[in-house]
């Protein structure tokens, strides 16, 4: 089970997966040149949704197809500091 964590530090918004930086997956789509954001709907949260889904699913096409709904339903509602597990993401995807 993977653990995804996000928070804000001096360098801005930071997201890790199992303690390592999460790849923003700009190779798939660049929604936000500034990287990740959350707590609202927009380009930064879209980038985070895409990165989380691409890492979790291991399927870039499916991740891209689910990005918008996942951003609205999960990422926009995250607190300033947050933690999601693989199980949390699977549960959210089952509700979409």
LINBELSUL-V187603 format. One record per pair of residues at least 4 apart in sequence whose C-alpha atoms are under 7 Angstrom apart, sorted by the first residue. I is the first residue (numbers start at 1). GAP is how many residues later the second one is. D is the distance in whole Angstrom. If there is no record, write none. Layout:
I/GAP/D
I/GAP/D
//
This chain:
1/84/7
1/85/6
2/15/7
2/16/6
2/83/6
2/84/5
3/14/6
3/15/5
3/80/7
3/81/6
3/82/5
3/83/7
4/12/6
4/13/4
4/14/6
4/79/6
4/80/5
4/81/6
5/10/6
5/11/5
5/12/7
5/77/6
5/78/4
5/79/6
6/8/6
6/9/4
6/10/7
6/75/6
6/76/5
6/77/7
7/6/6
7/7/6
7/8/7
7/73/6
7/74/4
7/75/7
8/4/5
8/5/4
8/6/6
9/4/6
13/23/6
13/24/6
15/6/6
15/7/6
16/4/5
16/5/4
16/6/5
17/4/6
17/5/6
23/28/6
24/11/7
24/23/7
24/24/7
24/27/5
25/4/7
25/26/6
26/4/5
31/12/5
31/13/7
31/15/7
31/16/6
32/11/5
32/12/5
32/15/6
35/9/6
35/12/7
36/8/5
36/9/6
36/11/6
36/12/5
37/7/4
37/8/5
37/11/7
38/6/7
38/7/5
38/37/6
38/38/5
38/40/6
39/36/7
39/37/4
39/38/5
39/39/5
39/40/6
40/5/7
40/36/4
40/37/7
41/4/6
41/30/7
41/31/6
41/35/5
42/4/6
43/4/6
44/4/6
45/4/6
45/26/6
45/30/6
45/31/7
46/4/6
46/21/7
46/22/7
46/25/6
47/4/6
48/4/6
49/4/6
49/18/5
49/21/6
49/22/5
49/26/6
50/4/6
50/13/6
50/14/6
50/17/5
51/4/6
52/4/6
53/4/6
53/10/5
54/4/5
54/5/6
54/6/5
54/9/5
56/30/7
57/6/7
59/4/6
60/4/6
61/4/6
62/4/6
63/4/6
66/4/6
67/4/6
68/4/6
69/4/6
69/27/7
70/4/5
70/5/7
71/4/5
71/5/6
72/4/5
73/4/7
74/4/7
78/4/6
84/4/6
84/5/7
85/4/6
86/4/6
87/4/6
88/4/6
89/4/6
90/4/6
91/4/7
92/4/7
//
